Amino acid sequence: MNKNNAILSQSTQLIALDYYFDEMVKLYKSKKFPKVLLLNGQKGIGKFTLVLHFLNYIFSTKEKTNYNTNNKIININSKFYNSIINQTSQEIILLQAQEDKNIKINDIRNLKSSLSSSSLSDGPRFTIIDEVEFLNTNSANALLKTLEEPSDNNYFILINNQQSNLLETISSRCLKNNIFLNIAQKKSIIDFLIQDQKIEILIDKNEYMSPGQFIIFNDHFKKYKIFSSDDIKIKLQKLLYGYKKDKNKTLISLSFFLIDQFFYKLIIENENRIEFLLDIKFSLIDRINDFIQYNLNINSVLNEIELKINNV
């Protein structure tokens, strides 16, 4: 996903994250905002959206089309907002991991080169590193000195989606803030997005699904013609054929999510068979991992999956 597409996909209204927004604003206004802030939390709960709203609050204050603080709404006519979308902002540097790939050392070198150039203004400049958990050791080492000695006007906000272990060398340089949404808050965001974006609901809403996961998974249901009424075997078949064609690992994440929910319901209904059901569940996950790693024949894998599910 391109950076501007990633920004456009974020909601211009902040839902359920008011507390975290207000805390960030309070720190900034009191000149106590940390030089390196690490936001930890489940992927898809709105950390990037939170940062986008915070930045719009800061940089649109002198515009007529400034940020609506009372209702937490970005004005889409804001010059700053459009400079972010068009990637022309001198105040914001955005670095994101490409899908399923580490942030490379060349990305960090390019970042350091950008930081060494002076901004057009004397105001603050923010570097946002999304999916910072995908920094490998070499990239992290290249970034450390910059994090340890940021210049007066430079700030870093690192977003950790907890998809991989974050290197301690990075974590130890940050002030950490854990972002959490309860079930009711997740539901309120999902309901807002459904109405705001006029989303056709194809996937069953689930309390363990983050709003971001709901949007992505629902889009994949639409793209690969999957329906909530489909049998779990049919859903996995469509997803694995989709992965075979497109090599999109989100389809594997969705497969694992569906397997997890399928067996969760079975375990609730069959408490005396927990160990047996868990063995089947993990054997399915292992087989799909083997399919990815060793490029196994898809039909043989699907036949095994069908036999195992029929056995429960």
C-alpha positions as CSV (number, residue, x, y, z in Angstrom):
1,M,0.0,0.0,0.0
2,N,1.3,3.4,-0.9
3,K,1.8,6.0,1.8
4,N,-0.9,8.3,0.5
5,N,-3.3,5.4,0.2
6,A,-2.5,4.4,3.8
7,I,-3.4,7.9,4.9
8,L,-6.5,8.2,2.9
9,S,-7.7,4.9,4.4
10,Q,-7.7,6.4,7.9
11,S,-10.8,7.9,9.4
12,T,-11.0,11.7,9.5
13,Q,-13.0,11.3,12.7
14,L,-11.4,9.9,15.8
15,I,-13.5,7.3,17.6
16,A,-12.9,5.8,21.1
17,L,-9.3,7.1,21.3
18,D,-10.0,10.5,22.8
19,Y,-8.2,9.8,26.0
20,Y,-4.9,9.0,24.3
21,F,-5.3,12.0,22.0
22,D,-5.9,14.4,24.9
23,E,-2.9,13.0,26.7
24,M,-0.6,13.5,23.7
25,V,-1.9,17.1,23.3
26,K,-1.4,17.8,27.0
27,L,2.2,16.6,26.8
28,Y,2.9,18.7,23.7
29,K,1.3,21.9,25.0
30,S,3.3,21.6,28.2
31,K,6.5,21.1,26.2
32,K,6.9,17.6,27.8
33,F,6.3,15.6,24.6
34,P,8.9,12.8,24.5
35,K,11.5,12.9,21.8
36,V,10.8,9.2,21.1
37,L,7.3,7.9,21.7
38,L,6.5,4.2,21.2
39,L,2.8,3.3,20.8
40,N,2.2,-0.4,21.5
41,G,-1.1,-2.2,20.6
42,Q,-3.0,-4.7,18.5
43,K,-2.8,-4.1,14.8
44,G,-5.8,-2.3,13.5
45,I,-7.1,-0.5,16.6
46,G,-6.3,3.0,15.3
47,K,-2.7,3.9,16.4
48,F,-1.8,5.3,13.0
49,T,-5.1,7.2,12.9
50,L,-4.4,8.6,16.4
51,V,-1.1,9.9,15.2
52,L,-2.6,11.4,12.1
53,H,-5.1,13.3,14.2
54,F,-2.5,14.5,16.6
55,L,-0.3,15.8,13.8
56,N,-3.3,17.6,12.2
57,Y,-4.1,19.2,15.5
58,I,-0.5,20.6,15.8
59,F,0.1,21.7,12.2
60,S,-3.3,23.1,11.2
61,T,-3.7,25.4,14.2
62,K,-2.8,28.5,12.2
63,E,-5.1,27.6,9.3
64,K,-8.7,28.7,8.9
65,T,-9.4,25.0,8.2
66,N,-7.9,23.8,11.4
67,Y,-8.5,20.6,13.4
68,N,-11.9,20.3,15.1
69,T,-10.8,19.6,18.7
70,N,-14.2,19.3,20.2
71,N,-15.4,16.6,17.8
72,K,-12.0,15.2,16.9
73,I,-12.4,15.7,13.2
74,I,-9.8,16.4,10.5
75,N,-10.8,19.1,8.1
76,I,-10.1,17.5,4.7
77,N,-9.6,21.0,3.2
78,S,-6.6,21.6,5.5
79,K,-3.4,22.5,3.7
80,F,-1.5,20.4,6.1
81,Y,-3.8,17.3,5.6
82,N,-3.4,17.6,1.9
83,S,0.3,18.0,2.1
84,I,0.4,14.7,4.0
85,I,-1.7,13.0,1.3
86,N,0.4,14.4,-1.5
87,Q,3.6,13.6,0.3
88,T,4.8,17.2,0.1
89,S,4.9,18.0,3.8
90,Q,8.3,19.3,5.1
91,E,7.3,18.6,8.7
92,I,6.4,14.9,8.5
93,I,8.6,11.9,7.5
94,L,6.7,8.7,7.2
95,L,8.4,5.3,7.1
96,Q,6.3,2.1,6.8
97,A,7.2,-1.5,6.4
98,Q,6.2,-3.0,3.0
99,E,3.8,-5.9,3.4
100,D,5.6,-9.0,4.9
101,K,9.0,-7.3,4.6
102,N,11.5,-5.9,7.1
103,I,12.4,-2.2,7.2
104,K,15.7,-2.3,5.3
105,I,18.9,-0.5,6.3
106,N,18.6,1.6,3.1
107,D,15.3,2.9,4.3
108,I,17.0,4.1,7.5
109,R,19.9,5.6,5.5
110,N,17.3,7.5,3.4
111,L,15.6,8.6,6.6
112,K,18.8,9.9,8.1
113,S,19.5,11.8,4.9
114,S,16.1,13.4,5.1
115,L,16.6,14.3,8.7
116,S,20.0,16.0,8.0
117,S,18.3,18.4,5.6
118,S,16.8,21.5,7.1
119,S,13.1,22.0,7.2
120,L,11.6,25.1,5.6
121,S,10.3,26.2,9.0
122,D,11.8,26.3,12.4
123,G,8.9,24.4,13.8
124,P,8.8,20.8,15.0
125,R,9.4,17.9,12.6
126,F,7.9,14.4,13.3
127,T,9.2,11.1,12.0
128,I,6.6,8.3,12.1
129,I,7.9,4.7,11.8
130,D,4.9,2.4,11.3
131,E,5.3,-1.3,12.1
132,V,8.6,-0.6,13.8
133,E,8.7,-4.3,14.9
134,F,9.9,-5.1,11.4
135,L,13.2,-3.3,12.0
136,N,15.9,-6.0,11.6
137,T,19.1,-5.8,13.7
138,N,21.1,-3.9,11.1
139,S,18.3,-1.4,10.5
140,A,17.9,-0.9,14.3
141,N,21.6,-0.4,14.8
142,A,21.6,2.2,12.0
143,L,18.7,4.0,13.7
144,L,19.9,4.0,17.3
145,K,22.2,7.0,17.3
146,T,19.5,9.1,15.7
147,L,17.0,8.1,18.4
148,E,19.6,8.7,21.2
149,E,20.5,12.2,20.0
150,P,17.6,13.8,18.2
151,S,18.0,17.4,17.3
152,D,16.0,20.1,19.1
153,N,13.0,20.1,16.7
154,N,12.9,16.4,15.7
155,Y,10.5,14.0,17.3
156,F,9.9,10.3,16.6
157,I,6.7,8.4,17.0
158,L,7.2,4.6,16.6
159,I,4.1,2.3,16.1
160,N,4.5,-1.2,17.2
161,N,1.7,-3.6,16.0
162,Q,3.2,-6.5,18.0
163,Q,3.4,-8.8,15.0
164,S,7.0,-9.6,15.8
165,N,9.3,-9.1,18.8
166,L,10.5,-5.5,19.0
167,L,14.2,-5.3,19.5
168,E,15.1,-4.3,23.1
169,T,17.7,-1.8,21.8
170,I,14.9,0.2,20.2
171,S,12.3,-0.3,23.0
172,S,14.7,0.9,25.7
173,R,15.2,4.3,23.9
174,C,11.4,5.1,24.0
175,L,8.7,6.4,26.3
176,K,6.1,3.6,25.9
177,N,2.3,4.1,25.7
178,N,0.1,1.0,25.5
179,I,-3.0,1.6,23.4
180,F,-6.0,-0.6,24.3
181,L,-9.6,-0.8,23.2
182,N,-12.2,-2.8,25.0
183,I,-14.9,-4.8,23.2
184,A,-17.5,-2.0,23.3
185,Q,-15.0,0.5,21.9
186,K,-14.0,-1.8,19.1
187,K,-17.7,-2.3,18.3
188,S,-18.3,1.4,18.2
189,I,-15.5,2.0,15.8
190,I,-16.5,-0.8,13.5
191,D,-20.1,0.4,13.5
192,F,-19.0,4.0,12.7
193,L,-16.8,2.8,9.8
194,I,-19.6,0.6,8.4
195,Q,-21.9,3.6,8.3
196,D,-19.3,6.2,7.3
197,Q,-17.8,4.2,4.5
198,K,-21.1,2.4,3.5
199,I,-19.5,-1.0,3.9
200,E,-21.3,-4.1,2.8
201,I,-20.9,-6.5,5.6
202,L,-19.7,-10.0,4.4
203,I,-17.8,-11.3,7.4
204,D,-19.3,-11.9,10.9
205,K,-18.3,-9.2,13.3
206,N,-16.2,-10.6,16.2
207,E,-15.3,-9.2,19.5
208,Y,-11.7,-10.3,19.1
209,M,-11.3,-8.5,15.7
210,S,-9.8,-5.0,15.6
211,P,-11.5,-2.4,13.5
212,G,-8.6,-2.5,11.0
213,Q,-8.8,-6.3,10.8
214,F,-12.6,-6.1,10.2
215,I,-12.1,-3.7,7.2
216,I,-9.2,-5.7,5.7
217,F,-10.8,-9.1,6.3
218,N,-14.2,-7.9,5.0
219,D,-12.5,-6.6,1.8
220,H,-10.9,-10.0,1.3
221,F,-14.2,-11.7,1.7
222,K,-15.6,-9.5,-1.1
223,K,-12.5,-9.9,-3.4
224,Y,-12.4,-13.7,-3.1
225,K,-16.2,-14.2,-3.1
226,I,-16.3,-15.6,0.4
227,F,-19.6,-15.5,2.4
228,S,-20.2,-15.9,6.1
229,S,-22.6,-18.7,5.4
230,D,-19.8,-20.7,3.7
231,D,-18.5,-23.8,5.4
232,I,-15.1,-23.4,7.1
233,K,-13.6,-25.8,4.5
234,I,-14.9,-23.7,1.6
235,K,-13.6,-20.5,3.2
236,L,-10.1,-22.0,3.7
237,Q,-10.2,-23.4,0.2
238,K,-10.9,-19.9,-1.3
239,L,-8.3,-18.2,0.9
240,L,-5.5,-20.7,0.1
241,Y,-6.2,-20.6,-3.6
242,G,-6.2,-16.8,-3.3
243,Y,-2.8,-17.0,-1.5
244,K,-1.5,-19.4,-4.2
245,K,-2.4,-16.8,-6.8
246,D,-1.6,-13.5,-5.1
247,K,0.9,-14.4,-2.4
248,N,-0.9,-12.1,0.0
249,K,0.0,-13.2,3.6
250,T,-3.1,-11.4,5.0
251,L,-5.1,-14.3,3.5
252,I,-3.1,-16.6,5.7
253,S,-3.7,-14.4,8.8
254,L,-7.4,-14.5,7.9
255,S,-7.3,-18.3,7.5
256,F,-5.7,-18.6,11.0
257,F,-8.3,-16.2,12.5
258,L,-11.2,-18.3,11.0
259,I,-9.6,-21.5,12.3
260,D,-9.2,-20.0,15.7
261,Q,-12.8,-18.9,15.9
262,F,-14.1,-22.2,14.5
263,F,-12.3,-24.2,17.1
264,Y,-13.1,-21.8,19.9
265,K,-16.8,-22.4,19.4
266,L,-16.2,-26.2,19.2
267,I,-14.3,-26.1,22.5
268,I,-17.0,-24.1,24.3
269,E,-19.6,-26.7,23.1
270,N,-17.3,-29.8,23.8
271,E,-15.4,-29.1,27.0
272,N,-14.6,-32.8,27.4
273,R,-12.7,-32.9,24.1
274,I,-10.5,-29.8,24.5
275,E,-7.2,-31.6,24.1
276,F,-8.3,-33.4,21.0
277,L,-9.7,-30.3,19.4
278,L,-6.6,-28.3,20.1
279,D,-4.4,-31.0,18.5
280,I,-6.5,-30.8,15.3
281,K,-6.4,-27.0,15.4
282,F,-2.7,-26.8,15.7
283,S,-2.2,-29.5,13.1
284,L,-4.2,-27.4,10.6
285,I,-2.1,-24.4,11.3
286,D,1.1,-26.4,11.0
287,R,0.0,-27.8,7.7
288,I,-0.8,-24.3,6.3
289,N,2.6,-23.1,7.4
290,D,4.2,-26.0,5.6
291,F,2.2,-25.1,2.5
292,I,3.6,-21.6,2.6
293,Q,7.2,-22.6,3.5
294,Y,7.6,-25.6,1.2
295,N,5.2,-24.6,-1.6
296,L,3.2,-27.9,-1.2
297,N,0.6,-29.1,-3.6
298,I,-2.5,-27.1,-2.7
299,N,-5.0,-29.9,-3.5
300,S,-3.2,-32.4,-1.2
301,V,-3.2,-29.8,1.6
302,L,-6.9,-29.0,1.1
303,N,-7.7,-32.7,1.2
304,E,-5.9,-33.1,4.5
305,I,-7.7,-30.0,5.9
306,E,-11.0,-31.5,4.9
307,L,-10.3,-34.8,6.5
308,K,-9.1,-33.3,9.7
309,I,-12.2,-31.0,10.0
310,N,-14.5,-33.8,9.1
311,N,-12.9,-35.7,12.0
312,V,-14.1,-33.2,14.6
